[in-house]
Amino acid sequence: MAKARQNATPLVSICYALVIFAALNWAVFGTGSIRGSHLGQIAGGWLEPDATVMAVPLVAQLPWFALMAGLGIYAVWQCMPTARHTDLHGKLRPWVLALVLFNALWLQLLQRDRMGYSLLFALLMLLVLTRITVMIDRTMLRNNMDRWITRSSFGLFTGWLVIIVLGEAAAWLAALGVDSNRLMFKGIAALVLLLVSLALCTLTFKKPIGLYMNAGALWVVFWITIDRYTWQASSPLFAGVASVATLLLLLCLASALRTRLRQLRRPGEPADGEPAA
């Protein structure tokens, strides 16, 4: 019986990976994302680069494809014997499955101009990702490859999605009739962006996975900042606050990377924020 259970473990991992790939395939091909990642032409045009101050430019949207590839790599990795011997990946399976399904539904609804429902699924994705990151943070990953693949797959996605959700939320409010050109709207958007960036800066130092979350968010915040200086929706107030947020994220990321590299150079100390074995 024990031998049969052991033989079933690789089969379960492989079947699970195939389900993940099917969901990713639906997201990439079934929703039409592979034909054009630019979301500006849908959702009533409220996701255009100059629609609101929080609009996300095309270059900041493109990492979605790399993030899907990262989830695919993770699906393959959890099939490996090293990963199968870690209880974490078995516990993550239902959450990762929910994540990839919500991801496909998020884009499907967005392309059908159901921005409110799409935003709901984006928030559900954030909740699932938060749960996943908490589970990863509470587990000691002894294998370096496991650390890099697992944390980067979900950490980068979390940080990237946080800012994407802010942009979609601003577009949804504008579509509901809120005047996105008012100074109050721009000021509140800038304040929320700064507070979220400060929270991510804190996590950069407190949690090993926070470094990846910072990097994912930094990419989007940087390009939003550039857009606010150049596009029609330019705003000195928002651009200034976004510049501060970008600088804070960058400085914290550089400092955290420096700390991690120092730990890696010292064989006697646990690397990447891991507790001592």
C-alpha positions as CSV (number, residue, x, y, z in Angstrom):
1,M,0.0,0.0,0.0
2,A,2.8,2.4,0.9
3,K,4.6,1.6,-2.3
4,A,1.4,2.2,-4.3
5,R,1.0,5.6,-2.6
6,Q,4.6,6.5,-3.4
7,N,4.1,5.6,-7.1
8,A,0.9,7.7,-7.2
9,T,2.7,10.8,-6.1
10,P,4.6,11.5,-9.3
11,L,1.4,10.8,-11.3
12,V,-0.6,13.2,-9.2
13,S,2.1,15.9,-9.7
14,I,2.1,15.4,-13.4
15,C,-1.7,15.4,-13.8
16,Y,-1.7,18.6,-11.7
17,A,0.9,20.2,-13.9
18,L,-1.2,19.3,-17.0
19,V,-4.2,21.0,-15.4
20,I,-2.2,24.1,-14.7
21,F,-0.9,24.2,-18.3
22,A,-4.5,23.8,-19.6
23,A,-5.6,26.8,-17.5
24,L,-2.6,28.9,-18.6
25,N,-3.3,27.9,-22.2
26,W,-6.9,29.2,-21.7
27,A,-5.6,32.5,-20.3
28,V,-3.0,33.0,-23.0
29,F,-4.8,31.7,-26.1
30,G,-8.4,31.4,-25.2
31,T,-8.9,35.0,-24.1
32,G,-7.0,36.4,-27.1
33,S,-4.2,37.8,-24.9
34,I,-1.6,36.3,-27.2
35,R,-3.0,38.3,-30.1
36,G,-2.6,41.6,-28.3
37,S,-1.8,42.3,-24.6
38,H,-2.8,46.0,-24.9
39,L,-6.0,46.3,-23.0
40,G,-6.7,49.9,-24.0
41,Q,-9.0,49.1,-26.9
42,I,-11.5,47.2,-24.6
43,A,-13.4,48.1,-21.4
44,G,-14.8,51.2,-23.1
45,G,-11.3,52.7,-23.6
46,W,-10.9,53.4,-19.9
47,L,-7.6,51.4,-19.9
48,E,-6.0,53.6,-22.5
49,P,-2.6,55.1,-21.5
50,D,-4.1,58.5,-21.2
51,A,-7.5,57.6,-19.7
52,T,-6.6,58.1,-16.0
53,V,-3.4,59.0,-14.0
54,M,-3.2,55.3,-12.9
55,A,-3.5,53.9,-16.4
56,V,-0.9,51.2,-17.0
57,P,1.1,51.5,-20.3
58,L,1.7,48.6,-22.6
59,V,5.3,48.0,-21.6
60,A,4.2,47.6,-18.0
61,Q,1.5,45.0,-19.1
62,L,4.0,42.8,-21.0
63,P,5.5,41.0,-18.0
64,W,2.2,39.1,-17.7
65,F,3.5,36.7,-20.4
66,A,6.7,36.1,-18.4
67,L,4.6,35.6,-15.3
68,M,2.5,33.0,-17.1
69,A,5.8,31.3,-18.1
70,G,6.9,31.4,-14.5
71,L,3.8,29.6,-13.4
72,G,4.4,27.0,-16.1
73,I,8.0,26.5,-14.8
74,Y,6.6,26.1,-11.3
75,A,4.1,23.5,-12.5
76,V,7.1,21.5,-13.9
77,W,9.2,22.1,-10.8
78,Q,6.6,20.7,-8.4
79,C,6.9,17.4,-10.3
80,M,10.6,17.1,-9.5
81,P,11.5,14.6,-6.8
82,T,13.1,17.4,-4.7
83,A,9.9,19.4,-4.7
84,R,7.7,16.4,-4.1
85,H,9.5,15.7,-0.8
86,T,8.4,19.2,0.4
87,D,4.9,19.3,2.0
88,L,4.5,23.0,0.9
89,H,3.9,22.2,-2.8
90,G,1.1,19.7,-2.0
91,K,-0.6,22.3,0.2
92,L,-0.2,25.0,-2.5
93,R,-1.9,22.9,-5.2
94,P,-5.6,24.0,-4.7
95,W,-4.5,27.7,-4.2
96,V,-2.4,27.7,-7.4
97,L,-5.2,26.0,-9.3
98,A,-7.6,28.7,-8.1
99,L,-5.1,31.4,-9.1
100,V,-4.7,30.3,-12.7
101,L,-8.5,29.9,-13.1
102,F,-9.2,33.3,-11.7
103,N,-6.5,34.7,-13.9
104,A,-8.2,33.4,-17.1
105,L,-11.6,34.6,-15.9
106,W,-10.1,38.0,-15.1
107,L,-9.0,38.5,-18.7
108,Q,-12.1,36.8,-20.2
109,L,-14.4,39.3,-18.4
110,L,-12.2,42.2,-19.2
111,Q,-12.2,41.6,-22.9
112,R,-16.0,41.3,-22.7
113,D,-16.2,44.8,-21.2
114,R,-17.3,43.4,-17.8
115,M,-14.7,45.5,-15.9
116,G,-16.5,45.4,-12.6
117,Y,-16.6,41.6,-12.5
118,S,-13.1,41.5,-13.9
119,L,-11.9,43.7,-11.1
120,L,-13.6,41.3,-8.6
121,F,-11.6,38.4,-10.0
122,A,-8.4,40.4,-9.9
123,L,-9.1,41.1,-6.2
124,L,-9.7,37.4,-5.7
125,M,-6.4,36.7,-7.4
126,L,-4.7,39.0,-5.0
127,L,-6.3,37.3,-2.0
128,V,-5.1,33.9,-3.3
129,L,-1.6,35.2,-4.0
130,T,-1.5,36.7,-0.5
131,R,-2.4,33.3,1.0
132,I,0.2,31.6,-1.2
133,T,2.9,34.1,-0.2
134,V,2.1,33.6,3.5
135,M,2.3,29.8,3.1
136,I,5.7,30.1,1.3
137,D,7.0,32.5,4.0
138,R,6.1,30.2,6.8
139,T,8.0,27.3,5.2
140,M,11.7,26.8,5.3
141,L,12.9,26.1,1.7
142,R,16.2,24.3,2.0
143,N,16.9,24.0,-1.7
144,N,18.1,27.2,-3.5
145,M,16.4,26.3,-6.7
146,D,13.1,25.8,-4.8
147,R,13.6,29.2,-3.2
148,W,14.2,31.0,-6.5
149,I,11.5,29.3,-8.6
150,T,8.8,29.3,-5.9
151,R,9.3,32.8,-4.6
152,S,9.9,34.4,-8.0
153,S,6.9,32.7,-9.5
154,F,4.5,34.0,-6.9
155,G,6.3,37.0,-5.5
156,L,6.8,38.8,-8.9
157,F,3.1,38.1,-9.8
158,T,1.9,39.5,-6.5
159,G,3.8,42.8,-6.7
160,W,2.9,43.2,-10.4
161,L,-0.8,42.5,-9.8
162,V,-1.1,44.9,-6.9
163,I,-0.3,47.9,-9.1
164,I,-2.3,46.5,-12.0
165,V,-5.4,46.2,-9.8
166,L,-4.9,49.9,-8.7
167,G,-4.9,50.9,-12.3
168,E,-8.0,48.9,-13.1
169,A,-9.8,50.2,-10.0
170,A,-9.2,53.8,-11.1
171,A,-10.4,52.9,-14.6
172,W,-13.6,51.3,-13.2
173,L,-14.3,54.3,-11.0
174,A,-13.9,56.6,-14.1
175,A,-16.2,54.4,-16.1
176,L,-18.8,54.7,-13.3
177,G,-18.8,58.4,-13.8
178,V,-16.2,59.7,-11.3
179,D,-14.3,62.6,-12.8
180,S,-10.8,61.3,-13.2
181,N,-9.5,64.8,-14.2
182,R,-10.3,66.3,-10.8
183,L,-7.4,67.1,-8.5
184,M,-9.0,65.1,-5.7
185,F,-9.1,62.0,-7.8
186,K,-5.5,62.4,-8.8
187,G,-4.4,63.2,-5.3
188,I,-6.2,60.1,-3.8
189,A,-4.7,57.9,-6.5
190,A,-1.2,59.3,-5.8
191,L,-1.7,58.7,-2.0
192,V,-2.9,55.1,-2.5
193,L,0.0,54.4,-4.8
194,L,2.5,55.8,-2.3
195,L,1.0,53.9,0.6
196,V,1.1,50.6,-1.3
197,S,4.7,51.3,-2.3
198,L,5.6,52.0,1.3
199,A,4.0,48.7,2.4
200,L,5.9,46.8,-0.3
201,C,9.2,48.5,0.8
202,T,8.6,47.3,4.3
203,L,7.9,43.7,3.1
204,T,11.2,43.9,1.1
205,F,13.2,43.8,4.3
206,K,10.8,41.8,6.5
207,K,10.0,38.9,4.2
208,P,12.3,37.0,1.8
209,I,9.5,36.9,-0.8
210,G,9.1,40.7,-0.4
211,L,12.1,41.3,-2.6
212,Y,10.3,39.7,-5.5
213,M,7.1,41.5,-4.7
214,N,9.0,44.8,-4.8
215,A,10.6,44.0,-8.2
216,G,7.2,43.2,-9.7
217,A,5.6,46.4,-8.5
218,L,8.6,48.5,-9.3
219,W,8.4,47.7,-13.0
220,V,4.8,48.9,-13.2
221,V,5.2,51.9,-11.0
222,F,8.2,53.0,-13.0
223,W,6.4,53.0,-16.4
224,I,3.3,54.6,-15.0
225,T,5.6,57.4,-13.7
226,I,7.2,57.8,-17.1
227,D,3.8,57.9,-18.8
228,R,2.5,60.6,-16.4
229,Y,5.4,62.9,-17.6
230,T,4.6,62.3,-21.3
231,W,1.0,61.3,-22.0
232,Q,-2.1,63.5,-22.2
233,A,-3.1,62.4,-18.6
234,S,0.1,64.0,-17.3
235,S,-0.1,65.4,-13.8
236,P,2.7,67.2,-11.9
237,L,1.2,66.1,-8.6
238,F,0.8,62.4,-9.5
239,A,4.0,62.3,-11.4
240,G,5.9,63.7,-8.4
241,V,4.4,61.3,-5.9
242,A,4.9,58.4,-8.4
243,S,8.5,59.4,-8.8
244,V,9.0,59.2,-5.0
245,A,7.3,55.8,-4.9
246,T,9.6,54.6,-7.7
247,L,12.7,55.8,-5.9
248,L,11.7,54.3,-2.6
249,L,11.0,50.9,-4.2
250,L,14.3,51.0,-6.1
251,L,16.4,52.0,-3.1
252,C,14.8,49.3,-0.9
253,L,15.2,46.7,-3.6
254,A,18.9,47.6,-4.1
255,S,19.5,47.5,-0.3
256,A,17.7,44.1,0.1
257,L,19.6,42.6,-2.8
258,R,22.9,43.8,-1.3
259,T,21.9,42.1,2.0
260,R,21.0,38.8,0.3
261,L,24.3,38.8,-1.7
262,R,26.2,39.3,1.6
263,Q,24.4,36.3,3.1
264,L,25.1,34.1,0.1
265,R,28.8,34.9,0.4
266,R,28.8,33.6,4.0
267,P,28.4,29.8,3.9
268,G,27.9,29.7,7.7
269,E,24.8,31.8,7.6
270,P,21.3,30.9,6.2
271,A,20.8,32.5,2.7
272,D,17.9,34.5,1.5
273,G,16.4,35.1,4.9
274,E,16.0,31.4,5.8
275,P,16.1,30.4,9.5
276,A,19.0,28.3,10.5
277,A,18.4,24.6,10.0
